[in-house]
Amino acid sequence: MATQDQTTAAQTNVPPVVTAPQSSTRFTDWQAICVIFGLWRRQGVRLIVGALLALAALACGLALMQVSGLRLAECVLGELVVTTTLLRWVGAGRVTLRYAERLFAHDAMFRALADLRVWFFHSLAHGAAAGLGFRRAGDMLSRLVSDIGALDGLYLRIVVPLACACLTFPALLVIVGRQSLVLGLAVGLLFACASFVVPWLIARSGQKAAEQSAHLLAHLRISVLDLVGGLREIRAFGAEGRMLTRVQAADAALLQGQMAVARRAAFANALAFLFGQIAIFLVLLAIGGILFPKLGALEGVSILFLSVAAFESAVTLTRAGLQAGIMGASARRVVEMAVKPSVARAQAAQQDAPANTSIRLDNVRFRWAEDRPWVLKGLTLDIPAGSRVAILGPSGAGKSSLAALLLRAASPQSGHILLGGEDITTIRPESVRSKMAWLSQATHLFDDTIRANLLLGRPDASEEDMWNALDQAAVSDVVRSLPEGLDTWVGEGGIRLSGGQGRRIALARTLLAPAPILILDEPATGLDAQTEQEFLRTLNSVTEGRTVILIAHRLTGVEKLDRIWRLSDGVAKAAAA
């Protein structure tokens, strides 16, 4: 696959890639949530308007309950305090504002989540793509779907209800306190416990359970994907029962974790309900003149209805306290996956790649993470422009890591990589990649047409260009024989093609990119010996005039090479060509 960096993300105004703190790539829940809020700044106006509409709807709702209580009391007492017209206007205002708040706030949240998903993918593509081999597909899927999906509650179930509670609390204190200061303080204290203290305690105590549930869900997805992806091997070795048991165990663990979270939610709801009932009981005592100064009938009923409405909103915020732990864990899992670790020595990369395509690695040291061993320990190489070189070594020697460094999908901890004499950290990543095309050992064919897979390497390629690339890869006859030609659907991972055909189409995609440097990372992996030699002979004939960096475990004897290096213990040693 060609590694030309597409400009689509820039054209769609994707939020910038965030850099992790230099001291660590780990985040606290609060740090991760702050990163998420920072990404939502584009939708800030919509989110603020949605919150203001929610506050206005709440004010109308509280007013409606208070006015309704007064209206009911006056009907009993035969007094006229509230007109029917006022009641109708307050009721209509609440319905209208509630509808507008739901429409506007949810629309803003959907837009914010769309921005977050685009940022997540954009960050992976530009920062962490080379390191995804250390992640499992089920875990990635869980972060992309479940964790990002859970973050809609960050605004709708926490921020907005919290803002509403902050409006309700002083309103209760003022309205009830005007009739009875002691009652106002008591009801206000109960409301504060139900709306602020209980949610905070539940969030703190449920944080570990919420994080465990997120990991258990990811584990279940991993188990299911392993079961589905390896079904042929599972059937061949008669391991259906064992794999099914593994999935059932993961499902049972997730159910147990979710039950623990549900029990905490039930406890939180019961506690908030209890506080609300105590507040209502105190108001009733005040109406009867017990323990508190006696309230008038009109004032007492009005305060009673107001308290009922206020504590109903408190129950919503109490449930959100438990969800806060889930959302904090989700935010951290999303941010830690997508945020690029900072590299202290990185410079502002603004210049274009030079015309000279010679490559030099000078004492490069690299490892994927601080808790992982060093892959390269002072690697020094010179690759002149137009040369054909091979880099050999066993699995784990650092061959694919070297490709990631050249493509700027990763950065070394020390040392320098020069392209045409310029340090690649000073060159824009997309400009670096425009000089390089990459064919990996696990080149992916997307579940799309042959045409779409080829255009990934060069979006502006004409049909003639595509056929020329297929001719060079010695696969054009196969494509022409297909009923739909270039518009033939290749299936997921190219499953409708043979291994050799799929690899040659991937080679055509690489050749389609006008890059002067070809990085071939185990390009014949998975092919039988004869097909492998034929494939490498094709490479010899179609890569003339380009710099070729062949990364492999071994040589077959048909390669045309200028120099050979062997990677061992993180350094390169020259071998006979």
C-alpha positions as CSV (number, residue, x, y, z in Angstrom):
1,M,0.0,0.0,0.0
2,A,1.3,3.4,-0.9
3,T,1.9,5.7,2.1
4,Q,1.0,9.0,0.5
5,D,-0.6,11.0,3.2
6,Q,-4.1,12.1,2.2
7,T,-5.3,15.6,2.7
8,T,-8.9,14.7,3.3
9,A,-8.6,15.1,7.0
10,A,-7.3,18.6,6.6
11,Q,-10.0,19.5,4.2
12,T,-12.7,18.4,6.6
13,N,-11.2,20.5,9.5
14,V,-10.3,17.5,11.7
15,P,-9.4,18.5,15.3
16,P,-5.6,18.5,15.8
17,V,-3.8,15.4,17.1
18,V,-3.2,15.8,20.8
19,T,0.2,15.1,22.4
20,A,0.5,13.3,25.7
21,P,2.3,14.8,28.6
22,Q,6.0,14.3,28.3
23,S,6.4,12.5,31.6
24,S,3.9,9.7,30.8
25,T,1.4,8.5,28.3
26,R,-1.0,7.6,31.1
27,F,-3.9,9.8,31.9
28,T,-6.1,10.3,34.9
29,D,-9.9,10.3,34.2
30,W,-10.0,14.1,34.7
31,Q,-7.1,14.7,32.3
32,A,-8.8,12.5,29.7
33,I,-12.1,14.2,30.1
34,C,-10.4,17.6,29.6
35,V,-8.9,16.3,26.4
36,I,-12.4,15.3,25.2
37,F,-13.9,18.7,26.1
38,G,-11.0,20.3,24.2
39,L,-12.0,18.3,21.1
40,W,-15.6,19.5,21.5
41,R,-14.7,23.2,21.3
42,R,-15.9,23.2,17.6
43,Q,-19.4,22.4,18.9
44,G,-19.1,24.7,21.9
45,V,-21.8,27.2,20.9
46,R,-24.3,24.4,20.2
47,L,-23.5,22.7,23.5
48,I,-23.8,25.9,25.5
49,V,-27.2,26.8,23.8
50,G,-28.4,23.3,24.5
51,A,-27.5,23.7,28.2
52,L,-29.2,27.1,28.4
53,L,-32.3,25.6,26.8
54,A,-32.2,22.9,29.4
55,L,-32.0,25.4,32.2
56,A,-34.9,27.4,30.8
57,A,-37.0,24.3,30.5
58,L,-36.1,23.4,34.1
59,A,-37.1,26.8,35.3
60,C,-40.4,26.5,33.5
61,G,-40.9,23.0,34.9
62,L,-40.3,24.2,38.5
63,A,-42.6,27.2,37.9
64,L,-45.2,24.9,36.4
65,M,-45.2,22.6,39.5
66,Q,-45.3,25.5,41.9
67,V,-48.1,27.3,40.0
68,S,-50.0,24.0,39.7
69,G,-49.8,23.6,43.5
70,L,-51.1,27.1,44.0
71,R,-53.9,26.6,41.5
72,L,-54.9,23.3,43.2
73,A,-54.9,24.9,46.6
74,E,-56.9,28.0,45.5
75,C,-59.5,25.7,44.0
76,V,-60.0,24.1,47.4
77,L,-59.8,27.3,49.4
78,G,-61.9,29.4,46.9
79,E,-59.2,32.0,46.5
80,L,-57.8,33.4,43.2
81,V,-54.1,33.6,43.2
82,V,-53.0,32.1,39.8
83,T,-55.0,32.5,36.6
84,T,-55.6,29.7,34.2
85,T,-53.9,31.8,31.5
86,L,-50.6,31.9,33.4
87,L,-50.8,28.2,34.0
88,R,-51.3,27.6,30.3
89,W,-48.4,29.9,29.3
90,V,-46.0,28.3,31.8
91,G,-47.1,24.8,30.7
92,A,-46.7,25.6,27.0
93,G,-43.3,27.2,27.6
94,R,-42.0,24.1,29.4
95,V,-43.2,21.8,26.6
96,T,-41.7,24.0,23.9
97,L,-38.4,24.6,25.7
98,R,-38.1,20.9,26.6
99,Y,-38.6,19.9,22.9
100,A,-36.1,22.5,21.8
101,E,-33.5,21.5,24.4
102,R,-33.8,17.8,23.4
103,L,-33.5,18.6,19.7
104,F,-30.7,21.1,20.0
105,A,-28.7,19.4,22.8
106,H,-28.8,15.9,21.1
107,D,-27.9,17.4,17.7
108,A,-24.9,19.1,19.3
109,M,-23.9,15.9,21.0
110,F,-24.1,13.9,17.8
111,R,-21.9,16.4,16.1
112,A,-19.4,16.3,19.0
113,L,-19.3,12.5,18.9
114,A,-18.8,12.6,15.1
115,D,-15.8,14.9,15.6
116,L,-14.5,12.6,18.3
117,R,-14.7,9.5,16.1
118,V,-13.0,11.4,13.2
119,W,-10.3,12.6,15.6
120,F,-9.8,9.1,17.0
121,F,-9.3,7.6,13.5
122,H,-7.2,10.5,12.4
123,S,-4.9,10.2,15.4
124,L,-4.4,6.5,14.8
125,A,-3.7,7.0,11.2
126,H,-1.1,9.7,11.8
127,G,0.4,8.8,15.1
128,A,-0.2,5.3,16.5
129,A,-0.8,3.3,13.3
130,A,2.6,1.5,13.4
131,G,2.1,0.5,17.0
132,L,-1.3,-1.1,16.6
133,G,0.2,-4.5,16.4
134,F,0.4,-4.3,20.2
135,R,-3.4,-3.8,20.4
136,R,-6.0,-6.5,19.9
137,A,-8.8,-6.0,17.4
138,G,-11.6,-6.6,20.0
139,D,-10.1,-4.0,22.3
140,M,-9.8,-1.5,19.4
141,L,-13.5,-2.2,18.5
142,S,-14.6,-1.7,22.1
143,R,-12.8,1.7,22.4
144,L,-14.1,2.9,19.0
145,V,-17.7,1.8,19.6
146,S,-18.6,1.3,23.2
147,D,-16.2,3.8,24.9
148,I,-16.9,6.6,22.4
149,G,-20.6,5.8,22.5
150,A,-20.6,6.1,26.3
151,L,-19.2,9.6,26.1
152,D,-22.5,11.1,24.9
153,G,-23.6,10.9,28.5
154,L,-20.7,13.1,29.6
155,Y,-22.8,16.1,28.3
156,L,-26.3,14.8,28.3
157,R,-26.3,13.0,31.6
158,I,-23.7,14.8,33.7
159,V,-23.0,18.4,32.5
160,V,-26.6,19.4,31.7
161,P,-28.1,17.8,34.8
162,L,-25.3,19.2,37.0
163,A,-26.1,22.7,35.5
164,C,-29.7,22.2,36.3
165,A,-29.0,21.1,39.8
166,C,-26.8,24.2,40.3
167,L,-29.9,26.3,39.3
168,T,-32.4,24.3,41.4
169,F,-30.3,24.4,44.6
170,P,-30.3,28.2,45.1
171,A,-33.9,28.4,43.9
172,L,-35.0,26.0,46.6
173,L,-33.1,27.8,49.3
174,V,-34.6,31.2,48.3
175,I,-38.2,30.1,47.7
176,V,-38.5,27.8,50.7
177,G,-36.3,30.0,52.9
178,R,-38.6,33.0,52.4
179,Q,-41.4,31.1,54.1
180,S,-39.3,29.3,56.7
181,L,-35.5,29.7,57.0
182,V,-35.0,26.5,58.9
183,L,-37.2,24.5,56.5
184,G,-35.3,26.1,53.6
185,L,-31.9,25.0,55.0
186,A,-33.2,21.5,55.7
187,V,-34.7,21.0,52.3
188,G,-31.6,22.6,50.7
189,L,-29.2,20.3,52.6
190,L,-31.2,17.2,51.6
191,F,-31.2,18.4,48.0
192,A,-27.4,19.0,48.1
193,C,-26.9,15.5,49.5
194,A,-29.0,13.9,46.8
195,S,-27.6,16.0,43.9
196,F,-24.0,16.5,44.8
197,V,-22.7,14.4,47.7
198,V,-24.3,11.0,46.8
199,P,-23.3,11.2,43.1
200,W,-19.7,12.1,44.1
201,L,-19.5,9.2,46.5
202,I,-21.0,6.8,44.1
203,A,-18.7,8.0,41.3
204,R,-15.6,7.5,43.6
205,S,-16.7,4.1,44.9
206,G,-17.8,2.8,41.5
207,Q,-14.8,3.9,39.5
208,K,-13.0,0.6,39.8
209,A,-16.1,-1.4,38.9
210,A,-16.8,0.8,35.9
211,E,-13.2,0.4,34.6
212,Q,-13.4,-3.4,35.1
213,S,-16.7,-3.5,33.1
214,A,-15.0,-1.7,30.2
215,H,-12.1,-4.2,30.2
216,L,-14.5,-7.2,30.5
217,L,-16.5,-5.9,27.5
218,A,-13.3,-5.6,25.5
219,H,-12.2,-9.1,26.6
220,L,-15.6,-10.5,25.4
221,R,-15.2,-8.8,22.1
222,I,-11.7,-10.2,21.7
223,S,-12.9,-13.7,22.5
224,V,-15.8,-13.5,20.0
225,L,-13.5,-12.1,17.2
226,D,-11.0,-14.9,17.9
227,L,-13.8,-17.5,17.7
228,V,-15.2,-16.1,14.4
229,G,-11.8,-15.3,12.8
230,G,-10.3,-18.7,13.6
231,L,-13.4,-20.8,12.9
232,R,-11.7,-23.0,10.3
233,E,-8.8,-23.8,12.6
234,I,-11.1,-24.4,15.5
235,R,-13.1,-26.9,13.5
236,A,-10.0,-28.5,12.1
237,F,-8.6,-29.2,15.6
238,G,-12.0,-30.0,17.2
239,A,-11.7,-27.0,19.7
240,E,-15.2,-25.7,19.3
241,G,-16.1,-26.7,22.9
242,R,-13.0,-25.1,24.4
243,M,-13.4,-21.8,22.5
244,L,-17.1,-21.7,23.3
245,T,-16.4,-22.2,27.0
246,R,-13.9,-19.3,26.8
247,V,-16.5,-17.0,25.3
248,Q,-19.1,-18.1,27.8
249,A,-16.7,-17.4,30.7
250,A,-16.0,-13.9,29.3
251,D,-19.7,-13.3,29.0
252,A,-20.4,-14.5,32.6
253,A,-17.6,-12.3,33.9
254,L,-19.1,-9.3,32.0
255,L,-22.6,-10.1,33.4
256,Q,-21.2,-10.3,36.9
257,G,-19.5,-6.9,36.5
258,Q,-22.6,-5.3,35.1
259,M,-24.7,-6.7,37.9
260,A,-22.2,-5.1,40.4
261,V,-22.7,-1.8,38.6
262,A,-26.5,-2.2,38.5
263,R,-26.5,-2.9,42.3
264,R,-24.6,0.4,42.9
265,A,-27.1,2.2,40.6
266,A,-30.0,0.7,42.6
267,F,-28.5,1.8,45.8
268,A,-27.9,5.3,44.5
269,N,-31.5,5.6,43.3
270,A,-32.8,4.4,46.6
271,L,-30.7,6.9,48.5
272,A,-31.7,9.8,46.4
273,F,-35.4,8.7,46.6
274,L,-35.0,8.5,50.4
275,F,-33.6,12.1,50.6
276,G,-36.5,13.3,48.5
277,Q,-39.1,11.6,50.7
278,I,-37.6,13.0,53.8
279,A,-37.8,16.5,52.2
280,I,-41.4,16.0,51.3
281,F,-42.1,14.7,54.9
282,L,-40.5,17.8,56.4
283,V,-42.7,20.1,54.2
284,L,-45.8,18.2,55.3
285,L,-44.7,18.7,58.9
286,A,-44.3,22.4,58.3
287,I,-47.8,22.6,56.8
288,G,-49.1,21.0,59.9
289,G,-47.0,23.3,62.1
290,I,-44.9,20.4,63.6
291,L,-41.2,21.1,64.3
292,F,-41.3,24.1,62.0
293,P,-43.2,27.4,61.9
294,K,-46.6,26.7,60.4
295,L,-46.9,27.4,56.7
296,G,-50.0,28.8,55.1
297,A,-52.0,26.4,53.0
298,L,-51.2,28.1,49.7
299,E,-47.5,28.5,50.4
300,G,-47.3,24.9,51.8
301,V,-48.8,23.2,48.8
302,S,-46.7,25.4,46.5
303,I,-43.5,24.4,48.3
304,L,-44.6,20.7,48.3
305,F,-45.1,20.6,44.6
306,L,-41.8,22.5,44.0
307,S,-39.9,20.0,46.2
308,V,-41.4,17.0,44.4
309,A,-40.2,18.5,41.0
310,A,-36.8,19.4,42.4
311,F,-36.0,16.0,43.8
312,E,-37.1,14.2,40.6
313,S,-34.2,16.0,38.8
314,A,-31.9,15.0,41.7
315,V,-32.5,11.3,41.0
316,T,-31.3,11.8,37.4
317,L,-28.0,13.3,38.7
318,T,-27.6,10.6,41.3
319,R,-27.7,7.9,38.5
320,A,-25.2,10.0,36.6
321,G,-22.7,9.7,39.5
322,L,-22.3,6.0,38.7
323,Q,-22.1,6.7,35.0
324,A,-19.3,9.2,35.7
325,G,-17.0,6.4,36.6
326,I,-17.9,4.6,33.3
327,M,-17.4,7.8,31.3
328,G,-14.1,8.6,33.0
329,A,-12.8,5.1,32.2
330,S,-14.1,5.4,28.6
331,A,-12.5,8.8,28.1
332,R,-9.2,7.5,29.3
333,R,-9.3,4.4,27.1
334,V,-10.1,6.5,24.1
335,V,-7.4,9.1,24.7
336,E,-4.7,6.7,25.7
337,M,-5.2,4.8,22.4
338,A,-5.3,7.8,20.1
339,V,-3.0,10.4,21.7
340,K,0.6,10.4,20.4
341,P,3.3,10.1,23.0
342,S,5.4,13.2,23.0
343,V,9.0,13.1,21.8
344,A,11.0,15.7,23.5
345,R,13.4,16.1,20.6
346,A,10.8,16.5,18.0
347,Q,10.9,19.7,16.0
348,A,8.3,21.7,14.1
349,A,8.1,19.9,10.8
350,Q,7.3,22.5,8.2
351,Q,9.5,22.0,5.2
352,D,9.0,19.7,2.1
353,A,11.1,16.7,1.4
354,P,14.3,17.4,-0.7
355,A,14.7,16.1,-4.2
356,N,17.6,13.9,-3.1
357,T,16.3,10.6,-1.8
358,S,19.4,9.2,-0.2
359,I,18.7,7.8,3.3
360,R,21.0,7.7,6.3
361,L,20.3,6.4,9.8
362,D,22.8,7.7,12.4
363,N,23.0,5.9,15.7
364,V,19.2,5.4,16.0
365,R,17.8,4.0,19.2
366,F,14.2,3.0,19.4
367,R,11.6,1.1,21.4
368,W,7.8,1.1,21.2
369,A,7.2,2.0,24.8
370,E,9.1,2.7,28.0
371,D,8.1,-0.7,29.5
372,R,9.2,-2.6,26.3
373,P,12.8,-3.6,25.4
374,W,15.0,-1.7,23.0
375,V,14.4,-2.8,19.4
376,L,17.2,-0.7,17.8
377,K,20.3,0.0,19.8
378,G,22.4,2.5,17.8
379,L,21.5,1.5,14.2
380,T,23.6,3.2,11.5
381,L,22.9,2.7,7.8
382,D,23.6,4.4,4.5
383,I,21.2,3.8,1.6
384,P,22.1,5.8,-1.6
385,A,19.4,7.0,-3.9
386,G,18.5,4.4,-6.5
387,S,20.2,1.5,-4.7
388,R,18.7,-1.9,-4.0
389,V,19.4,-3.1,-0.5
390,A,18.2,-6.0,1.7
391,I,17.8,-5.9,5.5
392,L,17.7,-9.4,6.9
393,G,17.0,-10.7,10.4
394,P,14.8,-13.0,12.4
395,S,11.4,-12.1,13.8
396,G,11.7,-9.4,16.5
397,A,15.0,-8.1,15.2
398,G,13.5,-4.7,14.4
399,K,13.0,-4.9,10.6
400,S,9.4,-3.7,10.6
401,S,10.2,-1.1,13.3
402,L,12.8,0.3,10.8
403,A,10.0,0.6,8.2
404,A,7.8,2.4,10.7
405,L,10.6,4.9,11.5
406,L,11.3,5.6,7.8
407,L,7.6,6.2,7.2
408,R,7.4,8.5,10.2
409,A,4.7,6.3,11.8
410,A,7.1,6.2,14.8
411,S,9.9,8.4,16.1
412,P,13.3,7.2,17.5
413,Q,14.2,8.0,21.1
414,S,17.7,9.2,20.0
415,G,19.7,9.4,16.8
416,H,18.8,10.9,13.5
417,I,17.2,9.7,10.2
418,L,18.2,11.8,7.3
419,L,16.4,12.0,3.9
420,G,18.5,13.8,1.3
421,G,20.7,15.2,4.2
422,E,17.7,16.6,6.0
423,D,16.5,15.2,9.4
424,I,13.0,13.8,8.7
425,T,11.7,15.3,12.0
426,T,12.0,18.7,10.2
427,I,10.1,17.5,7.1
428,R,6.3,17.3,7.1
429,P,5.2,13.7,7.5
430,E,3.0,13.7,4.4
431,S,5.9,15.0,2.4
432,V,8.2,12.2,3.7
433,R,5.5,9.6,2.8
434,S,5.1,11.1,-0.7
435,K,8.6,9.9,-1.3
436,M,8.0,6.4,-0.1
437,A,5.7,3.5,-1.1
438,W,5.2,0.6,1.2
439,L,4.3,-3.1,0.6
440,S,4.0,-4.8,4.0
441,Q,3.9,-8.5,5.0
442,A,0.3,-8.0,6.0
443,T,-0.9,-5.7,3.2
444,H,-4.7,-5.3,3.6
445,L,-7.1,-5.5,0.7
446,F,-10.3,-3.7,1.7
447,D,-13.8,-5.2,1.3
448,D,-14.3,-3.1,-1.9
449,T,-13.6,-3.3,-5.6
450,I,-10.2,-3.7,-7.2
451,R,-10.5,-0.2,-8.5
452,A,-11.1,1.3,-5.0
453,N,-8.2,-0.7,-3.6
454,L,-5.9,0.6,-6.3
455,L,-7.0,4.2,-5.9
456,L,-6.0,4.1,-2.2
457,G,-2.4,4.4,-3.5
458,R,-3.1,7.2,-5.9
459,P,-6.6,8.8,-5.8
460,D,-6.1,10.7,-9.0
461,A,-5.0,7.7,-11.1
462,S,-6.7,7.2,-14.4
463,E,-7.9,3.8,-15.6
464,E,-5.0,3.6,-18.0
465,D,-2.6,4.2,-15.0
466,M,-4.3,1.4,-13.1
467,W,-4.0,-1.1,-16.0
468,N,-0.3,-0.2,-16.4
469,A,0.3,-0.9,-12.7
470,L,-1.6,-4.2,-13.0
471,D,0.5,-5.1,-16.1
472,Q,3.7,-4.3,-14.2
473,A,2.5,-6.5,-11.3
474,A,1.7,-9.3,-13.8
475,V,-1.9,-9.6,-12.7
476,S,-3.7,-7.7,-15.4
477,D,-4.7,-10.8,-17.3
478,V,-6.4,-12.2,-14.2
479,V,-8.3,-8.9,-13.6
480,R,-9.4,-8.8,-17.3
481,S,-10.7,-12.3,-17.0
482,L,-13.0,-11.4,-14.2
483,P,-16.7,-10.6,-15.2
484,E,-16.6,-7.1,-13.8
485,G,-12.9,-6.3,-14.3
486,L,-11.7,-3.4,-12.1
487,D,-15.1,-3.3,-10.5
488,T,-14.9,-6.8,-9.1
489,W,-15.5,-7.0,-5.4
490,V,-12.5,-8.6,-3.7
491,G,-14.2,-9.4,-0.4
492,E,-12.9,-8.9,3.2
493,G,-9.2,-9.1,3.2
494,G,-9.2,-10.1,-0.5
495,I,-10.8,-13.4,0.3
496,R,-12.2,-13.8,-3.2
497,L,-8.7,-13.9,-4.6
498,S,-5.9,-16.3,-4.2
499,G,-2.9,-15.4,-2.0
500,G,-0.7,-14.7,-5.0
501,Q,-3.3,-12.6,-6.9
502,G,-4.1,-10.6,-3.8
503,R,-0.4,-9.9,-3.2
504,R,0.1,-8.8,-6.8
505,I,-2.9,-6.4,-6.7
506,A,-1.3,-5.0,-3.5
507,L,2.0,-4.6,-5.4
508,A,0.1,-2.8,-8.3
509,R,-1.3,-0.4,-5.7
510,T,2.2,0.3,-4.4
511,L,3.6,0.7,-7.9
512,L,0.8,3.1,-8.8
513,A,2.2,5.7,-6.3
514,P,4.9,7.8,-8.0
515,A,7.3,7.3,-5.0
516,P,11.0,7.1,-5.7
517,I,11.6,4.8,-2.6
518,L,9.9,1.4,-2.2
519,I,9.9,-0.3,1.2
520,L,9.0,-4.0,0.8
521,D,8.4,-5.5,4.2
522,E,8.3,-9.4,3.7
523,P,6.5,-8.9,0.4
524,A,6.2,-12.6,-0.3
525,T,4.9,-13.7,3.0
526,G,2.3,-16.5,2.7
527,L,3.3,-17.5,-0.8
528,D,4.6,-21.0,-1.8
529,A,8.2,-21.2,-2.9
530,Q,7.5,-21.1,-6.7
531,T,5.0,-18.2,-6.4
532,E,7.4,-16.4,-4.1
533,Q,10.2,-16.6,-6.7
534,E,8.0,-15.5,-9.5
535,F,6.7,-12.6,-7.4
536,L,10.3,-11.5,-6.6
537,R,11.3,-11.7,-10.2
538,T,8.4,-9.4,-11.0
539,L,9.7,-7.0,-8.4
540,N,13.2,-7.0,-10.0
541,S,11.8,-6.0,-13.3
542,V,9.3,-3.3,-12.2
543,T,11.4,-1.4,-9.6
544,E,14.2,-0.3,-11.9
545,G,15.3,3.3,-11.2
546,R,13.8,3.4,-7.7
547,T,15.4,2.9,-4.3
548,V,14.4,-0.5,-3.1
549,I,14.6,-1.5,0.6
550,L,13.8,-5.2,0.9
551,I,13.0,-6.4,4.4
552,A,13.0,-10.2,4.8
553,H,13.9,-13.2,6.9
554,R,16.0,-14.7,4.1
555,L,16.8,-14.4,0.5
556,T,15.6,-16.8,-2.3
557,G,18.5,-16.1,-4.7
558,V,16.5,-14.4,-7.4
559,E,16.8,-10.8,-5.9
560,K,18.9,-8.2,-7.6
561,L,20.7,-6.3,-4.7
562,D,23.5,-3.9,-4.3
563,R,24.0,-4.4,-0.5
564,I,22.8,-6.7,2.3
565,W,22.7,-6.0,6.0
566,R,21.8,-8.3,8.8
567,L,20.0,-6.9,11.9
568,S,21.2,-8.5,15.1
569,D,20.8,-7.2,18.7
570,G,19.6,-3.8,17.4
571,V,22.5,-3.0,15.0
572,A,23.2,-3.7,11.4
573,K,26.1,-5.8,10.1
574,A,27.1,-5.9,6.4
575,A,26.8,-9.2,4.6
576,A,28.0,-10.3,1.1
577,A,25.7,-9.2,-1.7
